[in-house]
Amino acid sequence: MNIKNSKSQKLGPNMPEKLKLWTAYVLFACMSIGGIKIVQNLNNSKSTSTELIKEPIQNNEPHIESMAEPQGIGEGITGLYDVADSNFKINFINDNWNAIVAGLLEFETYFEKPHLNRGESRYTYGPGLTWVYIDGKQYPCTGKYKVMADNFSSEQIWDQVKQHCLRNGEALDRIQTALIKNDFSEISQKQLLGLFFAAYQSPGAIGGIIKRLKEAGDDEQKIVDSFIAGREINRKWRTGTNKRRWWCAMIYIGKITVDDILFMDRDAFTSIKIDKIHKSGHFITDNSTVDYALDRNNFNTETVQEFMKSESQNIAYQKIKTSNFNRGIQKIKELNKRHKEDMFVYTDNEHTMA
């Protein structure tokens, strides 16, 4: 196409030559002014980036108090998930991320740096993670991967949690497989959250729980008892597991809300006496027992809410994108190095490089 003819057509072939010329001048002036504004906006953007680099990470999203509205745990939740949906896992994560974070901070000991527990070969970091994920691949948290995890920021740790949750063979994948196997066609948010917290701790046990749930039908006592840990859990871990499983069962039937978890001291559920919630082979579900459990405190840590809002976390209402972490080992090392040098920029809750 002839560029000159194209411009002539845009100005109109029948316009007097002077009018065409003046029209061209006006267009040029408008473009110049627009260009100045674009440059100003770019300068402002650069200024904002500089401020973000120099200042501590700020979170302008609604404060955690907004989570008092149902987020997938508790009463008022009516949303249902199609068990056979190919997006079953990612939909659950996106819909309930804040509740998932709150629950994991209560039910899992959080390690900012990798910690080797007695009798384990993999280091544990964050909320119970023992794997490192790079480009969709799973590596045990040992050796160079343990060194890598040493330098993870809290944002990177929670991104690892999300990748772990979506991993084939882990909690959500096993839940979906077991639900389909046991002829569940749909499941509510609160029910799925209860199953998720149980499966996150011991993925291999979730199949038995779901099988018992199918057999329980509408009998509430049988439903909550479906979560009781049996021989699939080593005897020395069974009491601690059942403390957590009681909470999972209460979440499943809607007697525990997201507020209840937010305002609990972290790890406070461990101070519950097992004989107060589990007697004669059954979980106890009456309101006085629920009140007893909610009144427990650890007194050694801040509440889940306070931790989420703390400087080291600041994770309230952040939805971390898994795609931002799909990098090779070298890219991860570069990212960690830049993070050490305070060269991380945060935009719309996503990681971007300065």
N, C-alpha and C positions, 0 to 999 in steps of 0.2 A: 504494500500500500504506500502511496506517495504521501509523505508526512505533510508537505505543504498543502496539498489538496485536502487532506483530512482536516487541518486547522481551518481552512477556508470554509469547508462545509459546516463546521461547528459554529462559525461566526455568521453564516448565512450568505449564500452566493449573490443575493440581490441587494445587499446593503451597500450604501455609498462607501467609497474607499476611506474617507476621513472617519466616518462613523465606525468602520471596522477597526481603524487604527486606534481611536479613542477607547473602543470596547476592549481591545487588546491591552491597552495601558491599564485600564481598570482591573482587568483580570490579573495582570502582572502584580499590581499593587496589593490586591487581596491575597495573592499567593505569597508575597513577601511578608505581609503582616502575619499570615498563618505560619510561615516558616519561623518568624521570630518567636511566636508563641510556642511552637514545638521545641525550639532550642531552650526557651525558658523552662518548659515542662521537663525537658531532659536534665537541665541544670538542677531543678528542684528535686528530681528523682535521685540524682547523684548526691545531692545534699542529704536527702532522707537516708540513702544507703549508708553514707558516712556516719550519720547519727546512730543508725542501728548497729553499726560495727562498734562504735565507741561505748554506747550505753548498754546496760544489762538488758537481757531479753525481756520485752514487755508483752503482756497478753491483753489485748483490747477486747477480747471476747467477753460475753456476760460472765459474771462471777459464778462461782460454784453454787451459790444459793439457788440459782435458776434450776439446778438439778432436783429441787424439791418437786418439780413436776415429774410425773411418771416417765422413766427412761427405760422401761422394760422389766422392772422388778416391782411387784406390789399390785395394789388394787387399781382398777380402772384400765388395765391393759387388755385390749380385746383383739389386737392384731394377731393374725395367724400366718404361719409359714407353710408353704407347699413343700412337703418333704422331698418330693421328686424334682423340684426346681433345680436347674443347673447352677443357678446363682444363690442357692440356699445358704452357703457359707458366707459369701461376701455380703449378702443382704443382712444377715444377722450381725456381722461385725460392724457394718456401717450404721445400722439402726441402734445398736446397743453399746457402742464403744465406751461411752462414759460410765455406764453401769459395769461393764467388764473391767475397766481400770479400777473402779472403786472396789469391786469384789476381790480382784486379785491382790490389791494392797491390803485387804483384810485377811484373806485366806492363805496368802503366800508370804513367807519372810522375804523382805526386799533387800537385796545386796547390790549396793552401788558398784562394788568391785567384785570380780570373781572370787568365790569362796569354795574351798574343797571340804565337803562334808565327810565325816568318817565313813569309811567303807565304800565310797563312790570314786569312780575313775574320772568322771567329768566334773569340771568346775561349775558351780551354780552362780548365776548373776541375775540382776533384776528380780522380777517375781517368779522365781523357780525355773528360769531358763538354764538348760545345760547344752544347748546347741547354738551354733553361729550360722546364720544364713547369708549366703552370697550368691547373687545371680540365680536365685531359686534353688540353690544346692545347699544341703545340710551337712555341717561339719561338727564333730564333737568339740566341746569347749575345753581343749587341751593344747599344749604347745603354742604354736604361733597364733592359733585362734584364741587362746586364752589371753595372750598378749594384746591381740586386737580388741578383745572385749574389755580389757583394762582401760582402754581409751574411749570407750563408747560414752557419748553424752546421754542424758536421760531420754532425749528425743530418739536417739538411735536405739536405745534399749526398748522403748515402746514400739518402735518400728519392727524390731526383731520379734517382739511378742505377737504383733499382728501377722507377720510372716509365719510364725510358729502355729498360730491358730488356723491359718489357711492351708497349712501343709497337709498333703495326702498322708493318711496313716495316723494323724494326730487327732486331737479331741473332736473337732467338728466333723471331720471326715468319718470318724468311727461312729459318732452319734447318728449322722445321716444314714450310714450303712445299716446300723442296728434298727433304726426306725423303719426303714423300708423293709427289712427282713421280717419285722414283727407287724407288718401291715398297718403302720401308722400313715395316714395320708396327709395330715396337717398337725401342727403343734403351735401353741401360743408362745408369745415372747417370754413370759415369766417361766413357763415350763422349760423352754429351751435354755434359759439362763441357769436354772437349777441343774439341768443336765450338764451344761457346759462347765460349771465350777467343779462338779464331781469328776468329769472326764479330764479336765486340765491337770488334776492331781494324779489320776491313775487311768489313762486312756484304755488300758486293757480290761478294766472292770465295767465299763459303761454298757457293754453288750448284755451282761447279766442284769444290770439295773433296769434296762429298757424291757427285757424279756419279762421281768417280774411286774413292771408297770402294766404291760399288756394283760397279764393274768389278774392284776388287781382290779381292773374295770373301774367302777365309780366308787369303790370302797376307800374312803380317805385314809383309814388306818393302814390298809394294805398298801396304799400308794406311798405313804411316807416310809413305811417299813421296807419298801423296795430299795431304798437307798442305804440300808444298813450293810456295813462291810462284813463279809464272811471270810471263808477260808482263802479267797483270792488275794486277801491282804495278810501279810505276815503278822503273826500274833503280837509282836512287839510294837507294831505300828497301828494296830486295830483301834485302840482307844482314841488316839489322836485323829485317826481317819473318821471315826464315827462322830466326833465333835464337829468336824467340818461337814460331814454328810447330813447331820441334823439340820444345819443351816441350809444346805442345798435342798433338802426336802421342804423346808419352810418357804424357801423362795419359790419352789415348784408349785406349791399350793397357794401362794400369795399372802402368807402371813408375815413375811419380812419385806420391807420396802427399801428403795434406794436410800432414803433418808436414814433408815436404821443403820445401814452400813457406813454411810458418810460420817455419822456422828459417833461411831464406835472408835475407841482407841485401836490403833493397828495391832493385830494379833490378839485382840482382847478375847476372841472366841476360845483361845487356848485355856483361859482361866475358868471356863465353865466346868463344873463337876459333872462327870459322865453319868453318875447315878441320878442326876437331876433331870436329864433329858432322855435317858435310855434305861428302861426297867423291864425285867421279865421278857427280854427279847423284842421289845417294842420301843419305838420313838414316841415321846410324849408331846402332844400338840395343843394342850389347852392354853388359854390366854395367860394364865399366871406363869406357866413355864416359859412362854415367849417373853413375858415381861422380865422374868428372872434373867434370861439370857441377854436381853438388851441392856440390862443394868450392870453387866460385867464390865470391868475396866482393867487395863493392863498397868496403867500408871507409869509405864516406862517409856512410852512413845506418845507422839501427838495423835490426834484423830486422823482418820483417812482424809477428811476434808482439808485439814490443816496441811497435811503432807502434800496433797495435790496442789495446793496454792503456794507451797514453799518455794524459795528461790532455787533450790536444787531440782525441783520438778516442774512447777508452773505448767502443768499439763491439762488444766481444766478446759474442757470443750475443744481440745485439739484432736482432729481426725488426721492421723498420719498416713500419708500415701505410701503404699508398698512399692510403687514404681520408683520412688525416690531413692530406694536403697538397693536397687538392682544394678550393682556395679561389681567390677572385678576386684581382686585383692589389692592391686596397685591403686585403684581408685579409692578404695576404702582407706588405705594408708595415707593417701594425699588428703582425703577429707579429714581424717583424724589430726593430721599435722596442722591443717589450716584451722581446725577447731581449737587446737592448743594455742594458736597465735591470735585467737579471738577474731578470726576473719569470717565467721559464719554470719550470714544475713538471713533473716526470717521474713518471709512475705506470705501473707494469707495462710499461715500455719504450715507452710511447705518449706523444705530445705532448698535453698538456692545458694550457689557459690558467689562470693564477692568478686 
